[in-house]
Amino acid sequence: MKRAFTLALGLGAGVVVGIYIMRRLDDAQRAVQPSNLAGNAGRAAAGFTARLQEAVAEGRLAAAEREAELRGQFDVPNLRSTLGA
């Protein structure tokens, strides 16, 4: 009786682990399909582009602020005021 219980418990655990592993492998296989890879790459590129545009805009704003600060500190006129525009 004890051996039968141990055998059943071992078989049950083996089946559960086997099913878990098969599901994980199936998920991994689906993740590397060309359609999923292309979609993931597209989403990553779009996110990168948005972050890059935000960083460039922030950099331009910081550069303009610093330029205005330096022009005021060293009394350098703005290009527009020099040209009379």
PDB file with one MODEL, atoms N, CA, C and O in Angstrom:
MODEL        1
ATOM      1  N   MET A   1       0.822  -1.198   0.000  1.00  0.00           N
ATOM      2  CA  MET A   1       0.000   0.000   0.000  1.00  0.00           C
ATOM      3  C   MET A   1       0.864   1.259   0.000  1.00  0.00           C
ATOM      4  O   MET A   1       0.583   2.209  -0.730  1.00  0.00           O
ATOM      5  N   LYS A   2       1.919   1.266   0.822  1.00  0.00           N
ATOM      6  CA  LYS A   2       2.789   2.429   0.908  1.00  0.00           C
ATOM      7  C   LYS A   2       3.514   2.663  -0.417  1.00  0.00           C
ATOM      8  O   LYS A   2       3.693   3.809  -0.829  1.00  0.00           O
ATOM      9  N   ARG A   3       3.931   1.585  -1.086  1.00  0.00           N
ATOM     10  CA  ARG A   3       4.618   1.712  -2.370  1.00  0.00           C
ATOM     11  C   ARG A   3       3.680   2.230  -3.456  1.00  0.00           C
ATOM     12  O   ARG A   3       4.084   3.029  -4.301  1.00  0.00           O
ATOM     13  N   ALA A   4       2.447   1.783  -3.433  1.00  0.00           N
ATOM     14  CA  ALA A   4       1.471   2.232  -4.424  1.00  0.00           C
ATOM     15  C   ALA A   4       1.206   3.733  -4.252  1.00  0.00           C
ATOM     16  O   ALA A   4       1.092   4.469  -5.232  1.00  0.00           O
ATOM     17  N   PHE A   5       1.109   4.173  -2.991  1.00  0.00           N
ATOM     18  CA  PHE A   5       0.889   5.597  -2.722  1.00  0.00           C
ATOM     19  C   PHE A   5       2.083   6.422  -3.205  1.00  0.00           C
ATOM     20  O   PHE A   5       1.914   7.466  -3.836  1.00  0.00           O
ATOM     21  N   THR A   6       3.279   5.946  -2.903  1.00  0.00           N
ATOM     22  CA  THR A   6       4.488   6.657  -3.317  1.00  0.00           C
ATOM     23  C   THR A   6       4.586   6.708  -4.838  1.00  0.00           C
ATOM     24  O   THR A   6       4.960   7.735  -5.406  1.00  0.00           O
ATOM     25  N   LEU A   7       4.245   5.590  -5.503  1.00  0.00           N
ATOM     26  CA  LEU A   7       4.261   5.544  -6.955  1.00  0.00           C
ATOM     27  C   LEU A   7       3.250   6.529  -7.539  1.00  0.00           C
ATOM     28  O   LEU A   7       3.565   7.266  -8.473  1.00  0.00           O
ATOM     29  N   ALA A   8       2.051   6.540  -6.995  1.00  0.00           N
ATOM     30  CA  ALA A   8       1.011   7.453  -7.476  1.00  0.00           C
ATOM     31  C   ALA A   8       1.410   8.904  -7.240  1.00  0.00           C
ATOM     32  O   ALA A   8       1.184   9.757  -8.099  1.00  0.00           O
ATOM     33  N   LEU A   9       2.000   9.187  -6.086  1.00  0.00           N
ATOM     34  CA  LEU A   9       2.437  10.540  -5.777  1.00  0.00           C
ATOM     35  C   LEU A   9       3.548  10.980  -6.733  1.00  0.00           C
ATOM     36  O   LEU A   9       3.541  12.115  -7.210  1.00  0.00           O
ATOM     37  N   GLY A  10       4.484  10.105  -7.010  1.00  0.00           N
ATOM     38  CA  GLY A  10       5.571  10.412  -7.930  1.00  0.00           C
ATOM     39  C   GLY A  10       5.076  10.625  -9.343  1.00  0.00           C
ATOM     40  O   GLY A  10       5.520  11.547 -10.028  1.00  0.00           O
ATOM     41  N   LEU A  11       4.155   9.775  -9.785  1.00  0.00           N
ATOM     42  CA  LEU A  11       3.589   9.932 -11.127  1.00  0.00           C
ATOM     43  C   LEU A  11       2.798  11.232 -11.237  1.00  0.00           C
ATOM     44  O   LEU A  11       2.881  11.940 -12.241  1.00  0.00           O
ATOM     45  N   GLY A  12       2.036  11.534 -10.203  1.00  0.00           N
ATOM     46  CA  GLY A  12       1.254  12.776 -10.201  1.00  0.00           C
ATOM     47  C   GLY A  12       2.158  14.005 -10.261  1.00  0.00           C
ATOM     48  O   GLY A  12       1.895  14.943 -11.013  1.00  0.00           O
ATOM     49  N   ALA A  13       3.219  13.992  -9.466  1.00  0.00           N
ATOM     50  CA  ALA A  13       4.152  15.111  -9.471  1.00  0.00           C
ATOM     51  C   ALA A  13       4.843  15.219 -10.827  1.00  0.00           C
ATOM     52  O   ALA A  13       5.074  16.320 -11.326  1.00  0.00           O
ATOM     53  N   GLY A  14       5.170  14.075 -11.419  1.00  0.00           N
ATOM     54  CA  GLY A  14       5.804  14.086 -12.737  1.00  0.00           C
ATOM     55  C   GLY A  14       4.894  14.663 -13.807  1.00  0.00           C
ATOM     56  O   GLY A  14       5.341  15.407 -14.679  1.00  0.00           O
ATOM     57  N   VAL A  15       3.618  14.316 -13.735  1.00  0.00           N
ATOM     58  CA  VAL A  15       2.653  14.825 -14.707  1.00  0.00           C
ATOM     59  C   VAL A  15       2.489  16.340 -14.544  1.00  0.00           C
ATOM     60  O   VAL A  15       2.456  17.075 -15.531  1.00  0.00           O
ATOM     61  N   VAL A  16       2.388  16.793 -13.309  1.00  0.00           N
ATOM     62  CA  VAL A  16       2.218  18.230 -13.052  1.00  0.00           C
ATOM     63  C   VAL A  16       3.439  19.004 -13.545  1.00  0.00           C
ATOM     64  O   VAL A  16       3.289  20.030 -14.209  1.00  0.00           O
ATOM     65  N   VAL A  17       4.624  18.537 -13.234  1.00  0.00           N
ATOM     66  CA  VAL A  17       5.848  19.205 -13.678  1.00  0.00           C
ATOM     67  C   VAL A  17       5.955  19.152 -15.194  1.00  0.00           C
ATOM     68  O   VAL A  17       6.360  20.130 -15.822  1.00  0.00           O
ATOM     69  N   GLY A  18       5.596  18.020 -15.785  1.00  0.00           N
ATOM     70  CA  GLY A  18       5.641  17.887 -17.237  1.00  0.00           C
ATOM     71  C   GLY A  18       4.702  18.855 -17.931  1.00  0.00           C
ATOM     72  O   GLY A  18       5.071  19.468 -18.932  1.00  0.00           O
ATOM     73  N   ILE A  19       3.501  18.998 -17.415  1.00  0.00           N
ATOM     74  CA  ILE A  19       2.529  19.936 -17.993  1.00  0.00           C
ATOM     75  C   ILE A  19       3.039  21.367 -17.857  1.00  0.00           C
ATOM     76  O   ILE A  19       2.924  22.163 -18.789  1.00  0.00           O
ATOM     77  N   TYR A  20       3.604  21.692 -16.692  1.00  0.00           N
ATOM     78  CA  TYR A  20       4.143  23.045 -16.479  1.00  0.00           C
ATOM     79  C   TYR A  20       5.258  23.338 -17.475  1.00  0.00           C
ATOM     80  O   TYR A  20       5.291  24.413 -18.073  1.00  0.00           O
ATOM     81  N   ILE A  21       6.157  22.400 -17.654  1.00  0.00           N
ATOM     82  CA  ILE A  21       7.275  22.597 -18.577  1.00  0.00           C
ATOM     83  C   ILE A  21       6.778  22.725 -20.013  1.00  0.00           C
ATOM     84  O   ILE A  21       7.268  23.568 -20.765  1.00  0.00           O
ATOM     85  N   MET A  22       5.818  21.904 -20.397  1.00  0.00           N
ATOM     86  CA  MET A  22       5.289  21.980 -21.758  1.00  0.00           C
ATOM     87  C   MET A  22       4.615  23.334 -22.010  1.00  0.00           C
ATOM     88  O   MET A  22       4.757  23.902 -23.093  1.00  0.00           O
ATOM     89  N   ARG A  23       3.895  23.844 -21.034  1.00  0.00           N
ATOM     90  CA  ARG A  23       3.268  25.160 -21.199  1.00  0.00           C
ATOM     91  C   ARG A  23       4.312  26.262 -21.328  1.00  0.00           C
ATOM     92  O   ARG A  23       4.174  27.158 -22.162  1.00  0.00           O
ATOM     93  N   ARG A  24       5.343  26.198 -20.514  1.00  0.00           N
ATOM     94  CA  ARG A  24       6.401  27.207 -20.588  1.00  0.00           C
ATOM     95  C   ARG A  24       7.115  27.158 -21.938  1.00  0.00           C
ATOM     96  O   ARG A  24       7.420  28.198 -22.521  1.00  0.00           O
ATOM     97  N   LEU A  25       7.380  25.947 -22.431  1.00  0.00           N
ATOM     98  CA  LEU A  25       8.028  25.809 -23.733  1.00  0.00           C
ATOM     99  C   LEU A  25       7.127  26.323 -24.850  1.00  0.00           C
ATOM    100  O   LEU A  25       7.603  26.948 -25.798  1.00  0.00           O
ATOM    101  N   ASP A  26       5.830  26.062 -24.740  1.00  0.00           N
ATOM    102  CA  ASP A  26       4.883  26.546 -25.746  1.00  0.00           C
ATOM    103  C   ASP A  26       4.831  28.074 -25.751  1.00  0.00           C
ATOM    104  O   ASP A  26       4.792  28.695 -26.813  1.00  0.00           O
ATOM    105  N   ASP A  27       4.831  28.675 -24.562  1.00  0.00           N
ATOM    106  CA  ASP A  27       4.851  30.142 -24.468  1.00  0.00           C
ATOM    107  C   ASP A  27       6.135  30.716 -25.066  1.00  0.00           C
ATOM    108  O   ASP A  27       6.109  31.724 -25.772  1.00  0.00           O
ATOM    109  N   ALA A  28       7.258  30.058 -24.773  1.00  0.00           N
ATOM    110  CA  ALA A  28       8.539  30.526 -25.316  1.00  0.00           C
ATOM    111  C   ALA A  28       8.565  30.391 -26.834  1.00  0.00           C
ATOM    112  O   ALA A  28       9.103  31.253 -27.528  1.00  0.00           O
ATOM    113  N   GLN A  29       7.985  29.311 -27.348  1.00  0.00           N
ATOM    114  CA  GLN A  29       7.951  29.102 -28.795  1.00  0.00           C
ATOM    115  C   GLN A  29       7.093  30.171 -29.466  1.00  0.00           C
ATOM    116  O   GLN A  29       7.458  30.694 -30.519  1.00  0.00           O
ATOM    117  N   ARG A  30       5.960  30.492 -28.859  1.00  0.00           N
ATOM    118  CA  ARG A  30       5.105  31.531 -29.422  1.00  0.00           C
ATOM    119  C   ARG A  30       5.789  32.901 -29.376  1.00  0.00           C
ATOM    120  O   ARG A  30       5.585  33.729 -30.264  1.00  0.00           O
ATOM    121  N   ALA A  31       6.594  33.135 -28.347  1.00  0.00           N
ATOM    122  CA  ALA A  31       7.248  34.433 -28.198  1.00  0.00           C
ATOM    123  C   ALA A  31       8.292  34.688 -29.283  1.00  0.00           C
ATOM    124  O   ALA A  31       8.569  35.842 -29.609  1.00  0.00           O
ATOM    125  N   VAL A  32       8.871  33.634 -29.845  1.00  0.00           N
ATOM    126  CA  VAL A  32       9.916  33.822 -30.850  1.00  0.00           C
ATOM    127  C   VAL A  32       9.415  33.612 -32.270  1.00  0.00           C
ATOM    128  O   VAL A  32      10.217  33.505 -33.197  1.00  0.00           O
ATOM    129  N   GLN A  33       8.115  33.553 -32.452  1.00  0.00           N
ATOM    130  CA  GLN A  33       7.571  33.468 -33.804  1.00  0.00           C
ATOM    131  C   GLN A  33       7.806  34.808 -34.501  1.00  0.00           C
ATOM    132  O   GLN A  33       7.785  35.855 -33.855  1.00  0.00           O
ATOM    133  N   PRO A  34       8.029  34.779 -35.813  1.00  0.00           N
ATOM    134  CA  PRO A  34       8.338  36.021 -36.532  1.00  0.00           C
ATOM    135  C   PRO A  34       7.303  37.125 -36.343  1.00  0.00           C
ATOM    136  O   PRO A  34       7.667  38.295 -36.217  1.00  0.00           O
ATOM    137  N   SER A  35       6.030  36.775 -36.321  1.00  0.00           N
ATOM    138  CA  SER A  35       5.008  37.815 -36.169  1.00  0.00           C
ATOM    139  C   SER A  35       5.106  38.487 -34.798  1.00  0.00           C
ATOM    140  O   SER A  35       4.936  39.702 -34.689  1.00  0.00           O
ATOM    141  N   ASN A  36       5.377  37.713 -33.768  1.00  0.00           N
ATOM    142  CA  ASN A  36       5.510  38.297 -32.433  1.00  0.00           C
ATOM    143  C   ASN A  36       6.801  39.092 -32.301  1.00  0.00           C
ATOM    144  O   ASN A  36       6.820  40.143 -31.660  1.00  0.00           O
ATOM    145  N   LEU A  37       7.870  38.603 -32.896  1.00  0.00           N
ATOM    146  CA  LEU A  37       9.136  39.337 -32.843  1.00  0.00           C
ATOM    147  C   LEU A  37       9.006  40.677 -33.544  1.00  0.00           C
ATOM    148  O   LEU A  37       9.502  41.689 -33.048  1.00  0.00           O
ATOM    149  N   ALA A  38       8.343  40.693 -34.695  1.00  0.00           N
ATOM    150  CA  ALA A  38       8.162  41.940 -35.432  1.00  0.00           C
ATOM    151  C   ALA A  38       7.309  42.925 -34.631  1.00  0.00           C
ATOM    152  O   ALA A  38       7.608  44.118 -34.586  1.00  0.00           O
ATOM    153  N   GLY A  39       6.263  42.429 -34.010  1.00  0.00           N
ATOM    154  CA  GLY A  39       5.409  43.299 -33.198  1.00  0.00           C
ATOM    155  C   GLY A  39       6.153  43.879 -32.010  1.00  0.00           C
ATOM    156  O   GLY A  39       6.024  45.063 -31.700  1.00  0.00           O
ATOM    157  N   ASN A  40       6.932  43.036 -31.346  1.00  0.00           N
ATOM    158  CA  ASN A  40       7.713  43.512 -30.198  1.00  0.00           C
ATOM    159  C   ASN A  40       8.761  44.532 -30.633  1.00  0.00           C
ATOM    160  O   ASN A  40       8.985  45.529 -29.947  1.00  0.00           O
ATOM    161  N   ALA A  41       9.394  44.284 -31.762  1.00  0.00           N
ATOM    162  CA  ALA A  41      10.399  45.224 -32.261  1.00  0.00           C
ATOM    163  C   ALA A  41       9.753  46.556 -32.628  1.00  0.00           C
ATOM    164  O   ALA A  41      10.318  47.616 -32.357  1.00  0.00           O
ATOM    165  N   GLY A  42       8.576  46.508 -33.242  1.00  0.00           N
ATOM    166  CA  GLY A  42       7.871  47.737 -33.603  1.00  0.00           C
ATOM    167  C   GLY A  42       7.480  48.551 -32.388  1.00  0.00           C
ATOM    168  O   GLY A  42       7.627  49.773 -32.381  1.00  0.00           O
ATOM    169  N   ARG A  43       6.981  47.880 -31.357  1.00  0.00           N
ATOM    170  CA  ARG A  43       6.608  48.590 -30.133  1.00  0.00           C
ATOM    171  C   ARG A  43       7.844  49.179 -29.455  1.00  0.00           C
ATOM    172  O   ARG A  43       7.799  50.296 -28.938  1.00  0.00           O
ATOM    173  N   ALA A  44       8.938  48.434 -29.458  1.00  0.00           N
ATOM    174  CA  ALA A  44      10.169  48.940 -28.837  1.00  0.00           C
ATOM    175  C   ALA A  44      10.701  50.149 -29.603  1.00  0.00           C
ATOM    176  O   ALA A  44      11.155  51.119 -28.997  1.00  0.00           O
ATOM    177  N   ALA A  45      10.646  50.093 -30.931  1.00  0.00           N
ATOM    178  CA  ALA A  45      11.133  51.215 -31.738  1.00  0.00           C
ATOM    179  C   ALA A  45      10.265  52.451 -31.526  1.00  0.00           C
ATOM    180  O   ALA A  45      10.777  53.567 -31.437  1.00  0.00           O
ATOM    181  N   ALA A  46       8.959  52.250 -31.447  1.00  0.00           N
ATOM    182  CA  ALA A  46       8.057  53.392 -31.228  1.00  0.00           C
ATOM    183  C   ALA A  46       8.322  54.021 -29.869  1.00  0.00           C
ATOM    184  O   ALA A  46       8.338  55.245 -29.741  1.00  0.00           O
ATOM    185  N   GLY A  47       8.529  53.195 -28.864  1.00  0.00           N
ATOM    186  CA  GLY A  47       8.828  53.724 -27.532  1.00  0.00           C
ATOM    187  C   GLY A  47      10.150  54.463 -27.515  1.00  0.00           C
ATOM    188  O   GLY A  47      10.275  55.510 -26.880  1.00  0.00           O
ATOM    189  N   PHE A  48      11.140  53.918 -28.214  1.00  0.00           N
ATOM    190  CA  PHE A  48      12.454  54.569 -28.285  1.00  0.00           C
ATOM    191  C   PHE A  48      12.345  55.907 -28.994  1.00  0.00           C
ATOM    192  O   PHE A  48      12.940  56.892 -28.558  1.00  0.00           O
ATOM    193  N   THR A  49      11.592  55.950 -30.083  1.00  0.00           N
ATOM    194  CA  THR A  49      11.425  57.192 -30.842  1.00  0.00           C
ATOM    195  C   THR A  49      10.773  58.265 -29.982  1.00  0.00           C
ATOM    196  O   THR A  49      11.199  59.420 -29.988  1.00  0.00           O
ATOM    197  N   ALA A  50       9.747  57.883 -29.250  1.00  0.00           N
ATOM    198  CA  ALA A  50       9.060  58.855 -28.396  1.00  0.00           C
ATOM    199  C   ALA A  50       9.996  59.377 -27.311  1.00  0.00           C
ATOM    200  O   ALA A  50      10.024  60.576 -27.036  1.00  0.00           O
ATOM    201  N   ARG A  51      10.762  58.476 -26.694  1.00  0.00           N
ATOM    202  CA  ARG A  51      11.698  58.908 -25.653  1.00  0.00           C
ATOM    203  C   ARG A  51      12.792  59.784 -26.237  1.00  0.00           C
ATOM    204  O   ARG A  51      13.219  60.748 -25.602  1.00  0.00           O
ATOM    205  N   LEU A  52      13.249  59.464 -27.432  1.00  0.00           N
ATOM    206  CA  LEU A  52      14.291  60.262 -28.080  1.00  0.00           C
ATOM    207  C   LEU A  52      13.779  61.659 -28.405  1.00  0.00           C
ATOM    208  O   LEU A  52      14.487  62.640 -28.177  1.00  0.00           O
ATOM    209  N   GLN A  53      12.562  61.768 -28.932  1.00  0.00           N
ATOM    210  CA  GLN A  53      11.984  63.077 -29.240  1.00  0.00           C
ATOM    211  C   GLN A  53      11.820  63.911 -27.976  1.00  0.00           C
ATOM    212  O   GLN A  53      12.069  65.116 -27.977  1.00  0.00           O
ATOM    213  N   GLU A  54      11.401  63.262 -26.908  1.00  0.00           N
ATOM    214  CA  GLU A  54      11.243  63.967 -25.633  1.00  0.00           C
ATOM    215  C   GLU A  54      12.595  64.463 -25.116  1.00  0.00           C
ATOM    216  O   GLU A  54      12.703  65.582 -24.615  1.00  0.00           O
ATOM    217  N   ALA A  55      13.613  63.630 -25.243  1.00  0.00           N
ATOM    218  CA  ALA A  55      14.946  64.015 -24.779  1.00  0.00           C
ATOM    219  C   ALA A  55      15.506  65.174 -25.600  1.00  0.00           C
ATOM    220  O   ALA A  55      16.127  66.084 -25.050  1.00  0.00           O
ATOM    221  N   VAL A  56      15.287  65.142 -26.909  1.00  0.00           N
ATOM    222  CA  VAL A  56      15.770  66.225 -27.776  1.00  0.00           C
ATOM    223  C   VAL A  56      15.062  67.531 -27.427  1.00  0.00           C
ATOM    224  O   VAL A  56      15.702  68.579 -27.339  1.00  0.00           O
ATOM    225  N   ALA A  57      13.756  67.476 -27.231  1.00  0.00           N
ATOM    226  CA  ALA A  57      13.006  68.688 -26.881  1.00  0.00           C
ATOM    227  C   ALA A  57      13.480  69.246 -25.540  1.00  0.00           C
ATOM    228  O   ALA A  57      13.630  70.457 -25.380  1.00  0.00           O
ATOM    229  N   GLU A  58      13.711  68.360 -24.588  1.00  0.00           N
ATOM    230  CA  GLU A  58      14.190  68.796 -23.282  1.00  0.00           C
ATOM    231  C   GLU A  58      15.592  69.405 -23.387  1.00  0.00           C
ATOM    232  O   GLU A  58      15.896  70.395 -22.722  1.00  0.00           O
ATOM    233  N   GLY A  59      16.438  68.810 -24.223  1.00  0.00           N
ATOM    234  CA  GLY A  59      17.787  69.333 -24.429  1.00  0.00           C
ATOM    235  C   GLY A  59      17.774  70.699 -25.084  1.00  0.00           C
ATOM    236  O   GLY A  59      18.545  71.580 -24.705  1.00  0.00           O
ATOM    237  N   ARG A  60      16.910  70.880 -26.057  1.00  0.00           N
ATOM    238  CA  ARG A  60      16.807  72.187 -26.721  1.00  0.00           C
ATOM    239  C   ARG A  60      16.336  73.263 -25.747  1.00  0.00           C
ATOM    240  O   ARG A  60      16.837  74.388 -25.761  1.00  0.00           O
ATOM    241  N   LEU A  61      15.378  72.911 -24.910  1.00  0.00           N
ATOM    242  CA  LEU A  61      14.883  73.865 -23.922  1.00  0.00           C
ATOM    243  C   LEU A  61      15.987  74.240 -22.937  1.00  0.00           C
ATOM    244  O   LEU A  61      16.152  75.414 -22.605  1.00  0.00           O
ATOM    245  N   ALA A  62      16.734  73.256 -22.472  1.00  0.00           N
ATOM    246  CA  ALA A  62      17.835  73.527 -21.537  1.00  0.00           C
ATOM    247  C   ALA A  62      18.918  74.370 -22.207  1.00  0.00           C
ATOM    248  O   ALA A  62      19.487  75.263 -21.579  1.00  0.00           O
ATOM    249  N   ALA A  63      19.206  74.091 -23.479  1.00  0.00           N
ATOM    250  CA  ALA A  63      20.217  74.865 -24.200  1.00  0.00           C
ATOM    251  C   ALA A  63      19.766  76.309 -24.365  1.00  0.00           C
ATOM    252  O   ALA A  63      20.574  77.224 -24.204  1.00  0.00           O
ATOM    253  N   ALA A  64      18.499  76.533 -24.681  1.00  0.00           N
ATOM    254  CA  ALA A  64      17.983  77.896 -24.852  1.00  0.00           C
ATOM    255  C   ALA A  64      18.030  78.656 -23.528  1.00  0.00           C
ATOM    256  O   ALA A  64      18.369  79.839 -23.499  1.00  0.00           O
ATOM    257  N   GLU A  65      17.691  77.975 -22.436  1.00  0.00           N
ATOM    258  CA  GLU A  65      17.752  78.623 -21.128  1.00  0.00           C
ATOM    259  C   GLU A  65      19.189  78.998 -20.767  1.00  0.00           C
ATOM    260  O   GLU A  65      19.453  80.092 -20.267  1.00  0.00           O
ATOM    261  N   ARG A  66      20.105  78.074 -21.028  1.00  0.00           N
ATOM    262  CA  ARG A  66      21.520  78.343 -20.711  1.00  0.00           C
ATOM    263  C   ARG A  66      22.074  79.465 -21.593  1.00  0.00           C
ATOM    264  O   ARG A  66      22.844  80.306 -21.130  1.00  0.00           O
ATOM    265  N   GLU A  67      21.676  79.469 -22.863  1.00  0.00           N
ATOM    266  CA  GLU A  67      22.128  80.528 -23.764  1.00  0.00           C
ATOM    267  C   GLU A  67      21.637  81.884 -23.280  1.00  0.00           C
ATOM    268  O   GLU A  67      22.399  82.851 -23.264  1.00  0.00           O
ATOM    269  N   ALA A  68      20.375  81.960 -22.885  1.00  0.00           N
ATOM    270  CA  ALA A  68      19.829  83.220 -22.383  1.00  0.00           C
ATOM    271  C   ALA A  68      20.561  83.643 -21.116  1.00  0.00           C
ATOM    272  O   ALA A  68      20.832  84.828 -20.924  1.00  0.00           O
ATOM    273  N   GLU A  69      20.878  82.699 -20.264  1.00  0.00           N
ATOM    274  CA  GLU A  69      21.605  82.999 -19.033  1.00  0.00           C
ATOM    275  C   GLU A  69      23.006  83.541 -19.344  1.00  0.00           C
ATOM    276  O   GLU A  69      23.439  84.522 -18.739  1.00  0.00           O
ATOM    277  N   LEU A  70      23.701  82.913 -20.270  1.00  0.00           N
ATOM    278  CA  LEU A  70      25.051  83.365 -20.622  1.00  0.00           C
ATOM    279  C   LEU A  70      25.026  84.708 -21.345  1.00  0.00           C
ATOM    280  O   LEU A  70      25.886  85.554 -21.102  1.00  0.00           O
ATOM    281  N   ARG A  71      24.052  84.914 -22.228  1.00  0.00           N
ATOM    282  CA  ARG A  71      23.948  86.198 -22.922  1.00  0.00           C
ATOM    283  C   ARG A  71      23.708  87.327 -21.916  1.00  0.00           C
ATOM    284  O   ARG A  71      24.262  88.419 -22.045  1.00  0.00           O
ATOM    285  N   GLY A  72      22.879  87.044 -20.920  1.00  0.00           N
ATOM    286  CA  GLY A  72      22.630  88.053 -19.889  1.00  0.00           C
ATOM    287  C   GLY A  72      23.845  88.287 -19.026  1.00  0.00           C
ATOM    288  O   GLY A  72      24.126  89.423 -18.644  1.00  0.00           O
ATOM    289  N   GLN A  73      24.570  87.228 -18.712  1.00  0.00           N
ATOM    290  CA  GLN A  73      25.745  87.337 -17.846  1.00  0.00           C
ATOM    291  C   GLN A  73      26.874  88.109 -18.529  1.00  0.00           C
ATOM    292  O   GLN A  73      27.544  88.917 -17.885  1.00  0.00           O
ATOM    293  N   PHE A  74      27.092  87.873 -19.817  1.00  0.00           N
ATOM    294  CA  PHE A  74      28.196  88.511 -20.537  1.00  0.00           C
ATOM    295  C   PHE A  74      27.737  89.675 -21.418  1.00  0.00           C
ATOM    296  O   PHE A  74      28.527  90.211 -22.195  1.00  0.00           O
ATOM    297  N   ASP A  75      26.488  90.060 -21.305  1.00  0.00           N
ATOM    298  CA  ASP A  75      25.921  91.187 -22.038  1.00  0.00           C
ATOM    299  C   ASP A  75      26.141  91.053 -23.550  1.00  0.00           C
ATOM    300  O   ASP A  75      26.605  91.982 -24.210  1.00  0.00           O
ATOM    301  N   VAL A  76      25.798  89.881 -24.076  1.00  0.00           N
ATOM    302  CA  VAL A  76      25.897  89.627 -25.517  1.00  0.00           C
ATOM    303  C   VAL A  76      24.492  89.764 -26.089  1.00  0.00           C
ATOM    304  O   VAL A  76      23.569  89.106 -25.610  1.00  0.00           O
ATOM    305  N   PRO A  77      24.313  90.603 -27.102  1.00  0.00           N
ATOM    306  CA  PRO A  77      22.964  90.786 -27.652  1.00  0.00           C
ATOM    307  C   PRO A  77      22.501  89.541 -28.411  1.00  0.00           C
ATOM    308  O   PRO A  77      23.306  88.738 -28.883  1.00  0.00           O
ATOM    309  N   ASN A  78      21.221  89.416 -28.508  1.00  0.00           N
ATOM    310  CA  ASN A  78      20.605  88.327 -29.251  1.00  0.00           C
ATOM    311  C   ASN A  78      20.800  88.579 -30.740  1.00  0.00           C
ATOM    312  O   ASN A  78      20.895  89.736 -31.150  1.00  0.00           O
ATOM    313  N   LEU A  79      20.861  87.559 -31.544  1.00  0.00           N
ATOM    314  CA  LEU A  79      21.077  87.694 -32.982  1.00  0.00           C
ATOM    315  C   LEU A  79      19.961  88.482 -33.633  1.00  0.00           C
ATOM    316  O   LEU A  79      20.216  89.276 -34.538  1.00  0.00           O
ATOM    317  N   ARG A  80      18.743  88.283 -33.197  1.00  0.00           N
ATOM    318  CA  ARG A  80      17.603  89.001 -33.771  1.00  0.00           C
ATOM    319  C   ARG A  80      17.681  90.490 -33.486  1.00  0.00           C
ATOM    320  O   ARG A  80      17.373  91.316 -34.345  1.00  0.00           O
ATOM    321  N   SER A  81      18.095  90.825 -32.275  1.00  0.00           N
ATOM    322  CA  SER A  81      18.199  92.254 -31.944  1.00  0.00           C
ATOM    323  C   SER A  81      19.369  92.917 -32.678  1.00  0.00           C
ATOM    324  O   SER A  81      19.331  94.117 -32.951  1.00  0.00           O
ATOM    325  N   THR A  82      20.410  92.136 -32.996  1.00  0.00           N
ATOM    326  CA  THR A  82      21.560  92.679 -33.714  1.00  0.00           C
ATOM    327  C   THR A  82      21.190  92.947 -35.153  1.00  0.00           C
ATOM    328  O   THR A  82      21.640  93.938 -35.728  1.00  0.00           O
ATOM    329  N   LEU A  83      20.387  92.096 -35.747  1.00  0.00           N
ATOM    330  CA  LEU A  83      20.000  92.255 -37.165  1.00  0.00           C
ATOM    331  C   LEU A  83      18.871  93.246 -37.321  1.00  0.00           C
ATOM    332  O   LEU A  83      18.562  93.650 -38.442  1.00  0.00           O
ATOM    333  N   GLY A  84      18.252  93.647 -36.239  1.00  0.00           N
ATOM    334  CA  GLY A  84      17.168  94.622 -36.293  1.00  0.00           C
ATOM    335  C   GLY A  84      15.842  94.007 -36.669  1.00  0.00           C
ATOM    336  O   GLY A  84      14.949  94.710 -37.141  1.00  0.00           O
ATOM    337  N   ALA A  85      15.692  92.714 -36.472  1.00  0.00           N
ATOM    338  CA  ALA A  85      14.431  92.056 -36.819  1.00  0.00           C
ATOM    339  C   ALA A  85      13.452  92.094 -35.682  1.00  0.00           C
ATOM    340  O   ALA A  85      12.339  91.584 -35.808  1.00  0.00           O
TER     341      ALA A  85
ENDMDL
END
